[in-house]
Structures are given as C-alpha cells and as structure tokens.
Amino acid sequence: MKNNGKRPDPGVIHPVAGYDKEIYVKPTLTRPNIIVGDFTYIADSDFESHVTHLYEWNGDRLIIGKFCQIAAGVEFVMNGANHQMNAATTFPFYTLEGWDMDPPAMEDLPLKGDTVIGNDVWIGQNAVILPGVHIGDGAIIGANSVVGRNIDPYTVAAGDPARTIRKRFDEELTEILLSLRWWDKSIEEINSMIPLLTCSDLTRVKAELKKMM
C-alpha cells in the first residue's frame, strides 16, 4: 500500500485510518517516567494501562526507542511490584491500611533500575517484561515470553523464562545495522531505504548498507 501522498506523522495517535486498535504511543503519554520514541506503536487503544507498578517514589523509568512494535497483551512490570526479600516475610504491611509499619529503606528493596527497550524491537503478544530489563535494538521477543534478563541486539528470544533462541544476522550485518541507526534518519531517508530495509536478500542488503557507511 502506497502512502497516498501522506507524510508519516509521529504526532498522530491513530496511524491506520478508521482503526482505533493500533496507536502511536508517544502522543498518548501522560506520565513523565514513561519515555517512548517516534513511531513506536501498540496493538491496542491505550498504552499506559500496560505499564504496571510504576510509582514515582521508586525513581525508575520505562524507556522505549523508536519504531518498536508492541503486540496486544504485552505488560511492562516495573520495580514497584517487587517486595522486600531480605527479611523474614515479604508481606508489604506498609502498603495496607491499619498495619504499623514504615516503608522499608530503598536499599532494602530489590530495585533493578530503569527498563530500557531499544529501537526497532518487536514484542510478541502477551509477553511480560520484568523490572530493569534491557532489550537491545532489533531484538524479537516471542509471544507469551517472560523476559527477566537482558536481551542482546538483533536476537530472537522466547520462553518462560525467555532465552536467546538465535541471532537474527551474522556479526557483520548486526554491527552495520547498529552503526547505521536507520531509525534516527529523516523520514525522507527512511522512505528511500525501505526497499533495502525490507529485502530478504541479506547478502545484497549487507553489501548495499556497507556503501552507506
């Protein structure tokens, strides 16, 4: 389908005319600790409901790059879901009415820092991303996966817990793509690169991209 004379606009919410179950995430955000790049979309009419246990006092952020593809049912579980684990009980008395407990010190909570998703990452349906995980550029996360550890760029990971299944490309092409950072180029440049970015002849792709370096 050609563009019908329209220019891609990262500021629109609904990039598919007449369809409200796929949205660009960035223009819908209301929370300062969620940062999402241009043209990242989710297969839903809302994004922030997929981010759970994100509390400002923990200081963590969800950071997602550009051109990511997030399927329906994906959940980002943030550090607020974690309970104190270095005591006799994990029960969070301090969060519930009537119990005589002050909040534990921050150093007594298993906080794992920001959750960071790279650019051009595809996250399959109903995957769960756990706190503090870093997923590299170009990675693919299989449906129903539970991601509790970092995933390298341009790898396919799946399962519960998610494990690396394979590398998407050889090392040379991976390094070319990481250096090229096509997602940071202008709309005009990306449009001109689409035939190459979507070509399945990886030998040709590698040769042509090397000329651009």
TITILO-413385 format. One line per 8 residues: number of its first residue (from 1); their letters; for each residue x, y, z of N, C-alpha, C. Coordinates in Angstrom, 3 decimals. Layout:
N
NUM> A> X/Y/Z/X/Y/Z/X/Y/Z | ...
! end
This chain:
213
1> MKNNGKRP> 0.847/-1.185/0.000/0.000/0.000/0.000/0.886/1.240/0.000 | 0.710/2.115/-0.957/1.494/3.330/-1.064/0.947/4.368/-0.083 | 1.676/5.468/0.050/1.343/6.450/1.078/0.222/7.403/0.690 | -0.267/7.318/-0.538/-1.364/8.179/-0.989/-1.068/9.661/-0.772 | 0.195/10.029/-0.870/0.571/11.422/-0.729/0.704/11.909/0.697 | 0.475/11.049/1.662/0.558/11.447/3.063/1.981/11.272/3.590 | 2.337/12.109/4.547/3.645/12.040/5.181/3.498/11.383/6.550 | 4.380/10.454/6.919/4.299/9.852/8.254/4.381/10.937/9.337
9> DPGVIHPV> 3.510/10.838/10.337/3.438/11.857/11.389/3.491/11.180/12.752 | 4.612/11.329/13.489/4.712/10.685/14.801/3.794/11.306/15.845 | 3.157/12.432/15.504/2.271/13.092/16.456/0.830/12.645/16.389 | 0.489/11.836/15.394/-0.893/11.338/15.326/-1.043/10.144/16.260 | -2.236/9.933/16.742/-2.490/8.783/17.630/-2.859/7.548/16.828 | -3.709/7.717/15.822/-4.195/6.580/15.029/-3.564/6.620/13.639 | -2.520/5.813/13.405/-1.840/5.848/12.108/-2.528/5.037/11.022 | -3.553/4.277/11.385/-4.307/3.498/10.397/-5.711/4.082/10.343
17> AGYDKEIY> -6.070/4.660/9.216/-7.356/5.350/9.088/-8.522/4.422/9.410 | -9.409/4.882/10.286/-10.609/4.132/10.620/-10.399/2.973/11.572 | -9.199/2.859/12.168/-8.901/1.720/13.050/-8.310/2.249/14.347 | -8.963/1.963/15.485/-8.526/2.544/16.754/-7.815/1.544/17.661 | -7.504/0.359/17.173/-6.833/-0.658/17.984/-5.339/-0.758/17.672 | -4.815/0.291/17.062/-3.375/0.408/16.871/-3.036/1.889/16.966 | -2.153/2.232/17.913/-1.851/3.645/18.146/-0.347/3.870/18.215 | 0.070/5.055/17.778/1.408/5.513/18.098/1.408/5.911/19.575
25> VKPTLTRP> 2.380/5.404/20.311/2.369/5.553/21.773/2.730/6.962/22.228 | 3.751/7.542/21.632/4.315/8.803/22.149/3.279/9.902/22.369 | 2.384/10.182/21.419/1.452/11.287/21.632/0.364/11.016/22.666 | 0.296/9.789/23.198/-0.728/9.470/24.198/-0.204/9.536/25.625 | 1.097/9.731/25.801/1.691/9.607/27.129/1.311/10.770/28.042 | 1.070/10.435/29.324/0.762/11.443/30.337/1.730/11.387/31.510 | 2.551/10.344/31.599/3.407/10.154/32.757/4.861/10.469/32.400 | 5.520/11.309/33.213/6.882/11.731/32.863/7.923/10.631/32.957
33> NIIVGDFT> 7.622/9.540/33.680/8.597/8.458/33.807/8.386/7.357/32.770 | 7.597/7.642/31.743/7.499/6.779/30.563/7.980/7.600/29.368 | 9.011/7.116/28.694/9.610/7.824/27.564/9.595/6.886/26.365 | 8.970/7.292/25.279/8.823/6.433/24.099/9.171/7.237/22.852 | 9.903/6.621/21.930/10.331/7.287/20.716/9.273/7.330/19.634 | 9.576/8.090/18.591/8.672/8.276/17.463/8.347/6.950/16.770 | 7.097/6.847/16.357/6.574/5.768/15.514/6.500/4.403/16.206 | 6.801/4.322/17.474/6.549/3.078/18.212/5.051/2.927/18.404
41> YIADSDFE> 4.514/1.733/18.107/3.072/1.544/18.227/2.746/0.330/19.089 | 1.511/0.308/19.582/0.975/-0.847/20.297/-0.337/-1.244/19.646 | -0.611/-2.537/19.617/-1.857/-3.053/19.051/-2.951/-2.983/20.120 | -3.344/-1.771/20.454/-4.374/-1.514/21.462/-4.791/-0.059/21.316 | -5.813/0.337/22.044/-6.247/1.735/22.016/-5.693/2.526/23.190 | -4.863/1.881/24.027/-4.268/2.535/25.190/-2.922/1.875/25.475 | -1.948/2.654/25.935/-0.643/2.097/26.265/-0.369/2.058/27.761 | -0.641/3.128/28.465/-0.200/3.230/29.855/-0.808/2.175/30.769
49> SHVTHLYE> -1.948/1.611/30.410/-2.524/0.531/31.220/-1.692/-0.742/31.135 | -0.773/-0.819/30.168/0.107/-1.977/30.026/1.375/-1.842/30.874 | 1.520/-0.713/31.566/2.672/-0.460/32.429/2.186/-0.504/33.865 | 2.582/-1.531/34.609/2.050/-1.724/35.955/3.118/-1.490/37.016 | 2.659/-1.046/38.191/3.529/-0.858/39.365/4.620/0.177/39.111 | 4.285/1.203/38.360/5.238/2.284/38.115/4.906/3.430/39.066 | 5.680/3.534/40.148/5.432/4.526/41.183/6.570/5.538/41.200 | 6.221/6.811/41.238/7.211/7.879/41.134/8.285/7.789/42.213
57> WNGDRLII> 7.915/7.347/43.419/8.889/7.333/44.523/9.995/6.298/44.337 | 9.817/5.346/43.442/10.890/4.382/43.172/11.966/4.961/42.260 | 11.606/5.986/41.496/12.575/6.647/40.637/12.896/5.922/39.349 | 12.196/4.818/39.045/12.513/4.096/37.811/11.699/4.636/36.648 | 12.202/4.343/35.448/11.551/4.799/34.223/11.414/3.634/33.240 | 10.414/3.736/32.386/10.294/2.861/31.227/10.713/3.681/30.015 | 11.764/3.221/29.339/12.309/3.938/28.181/12.247/3.011/26.972 | 11.547/3.431/25.932/11.367/2.625/24.728/11.799/3.469/23.534
65> GKFCQIAA> 12.542/2.867/22.617/13.063/3.579/21.466/12.038/3.801/20.360 | 12.548/4.098/19.185/11.725/4.397/18.019/11.373/3.123/17.237 | 10.264/3.190/16.519/9.853/2.154/15.557/9.701/0.775/16.212 | 9.342/0.718/17.489/9.075/-0.578/18.127/7.647/-1.014/17.835 | 7.452/-2.323/17.840/6.154/-2.912/17.526/5.717/-3.747/18.732 | 4.690/-3.299/19.416/4.261/-3.918/20.664/2.892/-4.544/20.441 | 2.817/-5.852/20.586/1.578/-6.572/20.300/0.579/-6.428/21.450 | -0.624/-6.901/21.208/-1.681/-6.857/22.220/-1.289/-7.691/23.436
73> GVEFVMNG> -1.681/-7.228/24.603/-1.495/-8.002/25.828/-0.123/-7.936/26.447 | 0.800/-7.185/25.862/2.142/-7.046/26.446/2.047/-6.261/27.747 | 2.816/-6.689/28.763/2.825/-5.992/30.051/4.259/-5.662/30.457 | 4.456/-4.421/30.878/5.729/-3.978/31.426/5.564/-3.867/32.938 | 6.175/-4.785/33.675/6.079/-4.791/35.133/7.254/-3.995/35.695 | 6.966/-2.968/36.462/8.015/-2.075/36.938/8.409/-2.407/38.385 | 9.390/-1.688/38.888/10.002/-2.029/40.177/9.050/-2.002/41.366 | 7.968/-1.249/41.249/7.003/-1.196/42.352/6.352/-2.526/42.654
81> ANHQMNAA> 6.482/-3.494/41.757/5.927/-4.826/42.006/6.792/-5.643/42.959 | 8.053/-5.231/43.156/8.976/-6.008/43.979/8.722/-5.785/45.471 | 8.840/-6.848/46.272/8.683/-6.796/47.717/10.041/-6.978/48.392 | 10.121/-6.533/49.637/11.347/-6.739/50.407/11.613/-8.240/50.548 | 12.837/-8.664/50.231/13.171/-10.086/50.233/14.244/-10.450/51.255 | 14.812/-9.447/51.942/15.891/-9.726/52.894/15.399/-9.724/54.334 | 14.122/-10.024/54.535/13.528/-10.078/55.876/12.750/-11.383/56.007 | 12.204/-11.603/57.189/11.526/-12.877/57.462/10.254/-13.046/56.639
89> TTFPFYTL> 9.618/-11.939/56.252/8.415/-12.017/55.428/8.518/-11.051/54.268 | 7.887/-11.389/53.186/7.808/-10.484/52.039/6.519/-9.672/52.049 | 5.671/-9.834/53.054/4.359/-9.177/53.067/4.544/-7.666/53.226 | 3.943/-6.850/52.356/4.140/-5.398/52.395/3.136/-4.703/53.317 | 3.296/-4.889/54.631/2.363/-4.290/55.590/2.192/-2.788/55.356 | 3.276/-2.114/54.999/3.260/-0.653/54.899/2.352/-0.125/53.806 | 1.970/-0.965/52.869/1.112/-0.511/51.778/-0.368/-0.647/52.096 | -0.686/-1.294/53.205/-2.078/-1.636/53.508/-2.544/-0.933/54.781
97> EGWDMDPP> -3.791/-0.530/54.812/-4.317/0.233/55.937/-4.299/-0.560/57.240 | -3.964/0.137/58.333/-4.098/-0.426/59.675/-2.861/-1.101/60.223 | -1.845/-1.352/59.410/-0.645/-2.034/59.879/0.418/-1.019/60.289 | 1.104/-1.318/61.397/2.068/-0.388/61.989/3.463/-0.662/61.428 | 3.695/-0.207/60.202/4.993/-0.406/59.563/5.326/0.786/58.693 | 6.504/1.337/58.868/7.002/2.357/57.955/7.517/1.691/56.686 | 7.529/2.420/55.572/8.113/1.844/54.351/9.561/1.432/54.584 | 9.995/0.319/54.004/11.396/-0.091/54.152/12.323/0.908/53.468
105> AMEDLPLK> 13.574/0.929/53.897/14.571/1.761/53.232/14.717/1.312/51.781 | 15.024/2.254/50.901/15.149/1.928/49.482/16.179/0.833/49.249 | 17.263/0.835/50.051/18.297/-0.180/49.858/17.842/-1.573/50.286 | 16.714/-1.677/50.985/16.182/-2.981/51.369/15.197/-3.535/50.341 | 14.923/-2.769/49.304/14.029/-3.231/48.254/14.854/-3.656/47.033 | 14.441/-4.718/46.359/15.201/-5.219/45.205/14.919/-4.404/43.940 | 15.293/-3.125/43.972/15.057/-2.258/42.820/16.123/-2.518/41.749 | 15.697/-2.602/40.515/16.591/-3.016/39.429/16.802/-1.942/38.372
113> GDTVIGND> 16.413/-0.705/38.671/16.667/0.393/37.751/15.675/0.477/36.611 | 16.015/1.310/35.645/15.132/1.547/34.504/14.962/0.299/33.642 | 13.789/0.196/33.035/13.552/-0.797/31.985/13.757/-0.090/30.655 | 14.641/-0.650/29.817/15.040/0.034/28.581/14.850/-0.899/27.385 | 14.029/-0.465/26.449/13.797/-1.205/25.214/14.413/-0.398/24.080 | 15.211/-1.031/23.239/15.896/-0.329/22.163/14.975/0.090/21.038 | 15.524/0.295/19.876/14.791/0.699/18.681/14.486/-0.515/17.801 | 13.383/-0.431/17.062/13.011/-1.493/16.119/12.920/-2.854/16.811
121> VWIGQNAV> 12.353/-2.864/18.006/12.152/-4.110/18.758/10.709/-4.573/18.555 | 10.541/-5.852/18.285/9.200/-6.438/18.136/8.930/-7.294/19.366 | 7.879/-6.950/20.105/7.493/-7.690/21.307/6.171/-8.391/21.025 | 6.205/-9.730/21.070/5.045/-10.527/20.694/3.930/-10.516/21.722 | 2.789/-10.991/21.301/1.549/-10.934/22.088/1.693/-11.575/23.465 | 1.198/-10.854/24.469/1.122/-11.324/25.861/2.489/-11.543/26.519 | 3.539/-10.997/25.938/4.848/-11.074/26.599/4.841/-10.189/27.850 | 5.633/-10.573/28.839/5.785/-9.812/30.079/7.247/-9.409/30.208
129> ILPGVHIG> 7.482/-8.113/30.379/8.831/-7.579/30.542/9.006/-7.199/32.002 | 9.943/-7.834/32.703/10.113/-7.638/34.138/11.012/-6.441/34.428 | 11.033/-5.971/35.691/11.739/-4.730/36.022/13.229/-4.765/35.697 | 13.724/-3.633/35.199/15.161/-3.451/34.991/15.744/-4.135/33.787 | 14.922/-4.776/32.975/15.417/-5.486/31.796/15.848/-4.487/30.723 | 16.917/-4.824/30.000/17.347/-4.061/28.833/17.255/-4.975/27.611 | 16.525/-4.538/26.598/16.369/-5.287/25.358/17.008/-4.467/24.246 | 17.951/-5.060/23.527/18.730/-4.331/22.538/17.982/-4.045/21.251
137> DGAIIGAN> 18.528/-3.122/20.462/17.960/-2.756/19.162/17.726/-3.991/18.303 | 16.605/-3.992/17.597/16.341/-5.025/16.607/16.004/-6.398/17.147 | 15.834/-6.524/18.465/15.509/-7.830/19.039/14.047/-8.196/18.765 | 13.762/-9.486/18.826/12.401/-10.010/18.700/12.102/-10.828/19.944 | 10.975/-10.533/20.602/10.550/-11.262/21.796/9.310/-12.072/21.440 | 9.376/-13.386/21.615/8.281/-14.255/21.235/7.036/-14.070/22.080 | 5.904/-14.445/21.531/4.632/-14.356/22.235/4.671/-15.168/23.536 | 4.013/-14.636/24.573/3.870/-15.296/25.873/5.194/-15.459/26.626
145> SVVGRNID> 6.226/-14.760/26.193/7.516/-14.842/26.886/7.492/-14.021/28.168 | 8.328/-14.428/29.126/8.546/-13.664/30.350/10.027/-13.289/30.362 | 10.307/-12.006/30.171/11.680/-11.547/29.985/12.205/-10.995/31.313 | 13.115/-11.728/31.924/13.671/-11.338/33.203/15.152/-11.062/33.160 | 15.743/-11.137/31.983/17.176/-10.862/31.832/17.385/-10.068/30.554 | 18.543/-9.436/30.436/18.837/-8.605/29.269/18.894/-9.442/27.994 | 18.453/-8.832/26.906/18.443/-9.482/25.595/19.326/-8.672/24.656 | 20.276/-9.330/24.003/21.215/-8.647/23.117/20.525/-8.106/21.862
153> PYTVAAGD> 21.126/-7.095/21.231/20.572/-6.583/19.976/20.481/-7.665/18.900 | 19.471/-7.558/18.080/19.267/-8.421/16.918/19.318/-9.905/17.270 | 18.670/-10.254/18.369/18.494/-11.657/18.715/17.007/-11.964/18.850 | 16.670/-13.236/18.716/15.316/-13.716/18.939/15.302/-14.435/20.283 | 14.419/-14.002/21.166/14.310/-14.614/22.490/12.861/-15.005/22.730 | 12.666/-16.123/23.426/11.308/-16.599/23.692/11.330/-17.543/24.881 | 10.161/-17.738/25.473/10.002/-18.716/26.537/9.759/-18.083/27.892 | 9.539/-18.950/28.877/9.323/-18.534/30.259/10.192/-19.403/31.159
161> PARTIRKR> 11.372/-18.865/31.562/11.885/-17.523/31.266/12.417/-17.424/29.842 | 12.408/-16.206/29.303/12.874/-16.006/27.929/14.369/-16.286/27.818 | 14.735/-17.013/26.782/16.131/-17.319/26.491/16.395/-17.016/25.020 | 17.638/-16.732/24.709/18.006/-16.464/23.325/17.860/-17.728/22.490 | 17.097/-17.616/21.426/16.892/-18.738/20.506/17.951/-18.733/19.402 | 18.189/-17.562/18.859/19.190/-17.449/17.796/19.499/-15.982/17.554 | 20.614/-15.748/16.877/20.931/-14.421/16.367/20.163/-14.212/15.065 | 19.703/-13.008/14.842/18.965/-12.742/13.613/19.888/-12.709/12.397
169> FDEELTEI> 21.076/-12.126/12.563/22.000/-11.931/11.444/23.408/-12.311/11.867 | 24.314/-12.356/10.908/25.709/-12.588/11.270/26.271/-11.327/11.943 | 27.447/-11.468/12.520/28.019/-10.376/13.311/28.257/-9.128/12.475 | 28.679/-9.316/11.228/28.988/-8.156/10.389/27.743/-7.325/10.103 | 26.656/-7.987/9.703/25.433/-7.250/9.398/24.860/-6.608/10.666 | 24.954/-7.304/11.780/24.490/-6.728/13.047/25.244/-5.446/13.366 | 26.553/-5.469/13.225/27.354/-4.272/13.514/27.042/-3.139/12.536 | 26.795/-3.477/11.284/26.432/-2.461/10.299/25.135/-1.774/10.710
177> LLSLRWWD> 24.138/-2.569/11.077/22.841/-2.003/11.455/22.936/-1.168/12.721 | 23.719/-1.621/13.682/23.875/-0.857/14.917/24.594/0.461/14.662 | 25.513/0.465/13.714/26.215/1.701/13.365/25.346/2.621/12.506 | 24.573/2.027/11.626/23.742/2.805/10.712/22.639/3.572/11.439 | 22.007/2.936/12.438/20.919/3.546/13.206/19.898/4.197/12.267 | 19.321/3.368/11.400/18.414/3.902/10.396/17.243/4.649/11.027 | 16.834/4.262/12.224/15.686/4.855/12.901/15.914/6.315/13.283 | 17.166/6.767/13.275/17.467/8.166/13.585/17.520/9.056/12.343
185> KSIEEINS> 17.346/8.481/11.170/17.411/9.257/9.938/16.087/9.974/9.674 | 16.111/10.882/8.730/14.899/11.639/8.405/13.856/10.732/7.756 | 12.639/11.203/7.754/11.563/10.444/7.109/11.882/10.206/5.631 | 12.438/11.212/4.978/12.774/11.071/3.555/13.842/9.998/3.352 | 14.855/9.995/4.214/15.916/8.983/4.098/15.365/7.585/4.372 | 14.550/7.454/5.384/13.986/6.138/5.708/13.106/5.652/4.570 | 12.284/6.546/4.024/11.432/6.159/2.898/12.267/5.632/1.735 | 13.388/6.266/1.474/14.237/5.818/0.369/14.915/4.487/0.677
193> MIPLLTCS> 15.083/4.173/1.961/15.748/2.933/2.369/14.796/1.755/2.517 | 13.494/1.993/2.486/12.529/0.916/2.740/12.739/-0.301/1.848 | 12.962/-0.145/0.530/13.184/-1.344/-0.286/14.351/-2.191/0.204 | 15.380/-1.551/0.754/16.535/-2.282/1.255/16.270/-2.848/2.655 | 15.630/-2.052/3.504/15.356/-2.498/4.872/14.390/-3.679/4.914 | 13.584/-3.818/3.876/12.589/-4.892/3.849/12.953/-6.014/2.883 | 14.184/-6.001/2.376/14.643/-7.016/1.420/15.131/-8.261/2.162 | 14.734/-9.429/1.687/15.133/-10.681/2.335/16.454/-11.239/1.810
201> DLTRVKAE> 17.028/-10.597/0.797/18.339/-10.996/0.290/19.395/-10.310/1.151 | 19.788/-10.948/2.244/20.654/-10.301/3.220/22.062/-10.058/2.700 | 22.500/-10.860/1.738/23.805/-10.612/1.126/23.790/-9.275/0.405 | 22.738/-9.038/-0.348/22.594/-7.749/-1.042/22.439/-6.616/-0.035 | 21.633/-6.838/0.979/21.408/-5.807/1.998/22.734/-5.391/2.630 | 23.524/-6.384/3.010/24.815/-6.094/3.648/25.713/-5.287/2.709 | 25.772/-5.691/1.465/26.640/-5.013/0.508/26.185/-3.559/0.285 | 24.891/-3.341/0.153/24.378/-2.007/-0.090/24.522/-1.113/1.139
209> LKKMM> 24.286/-1.671/2.321/24.407/-0.866/3.545/25.853/-0.475/3.808 | 26.773/-1.357/3.467/28.195/-1.031/3.656/28.601/0.194/2.844 | 27.960/0.387/1.691/28.251/1.546/0.867/27.785/2.850/1.521 | 26.824/2.716/2.433/26.259/3.904/3.094/27.066/4.326/4.311 | 27.993/3.468/4.734/28.717/3.739/5.970/29.813/4.790/5.757
! end
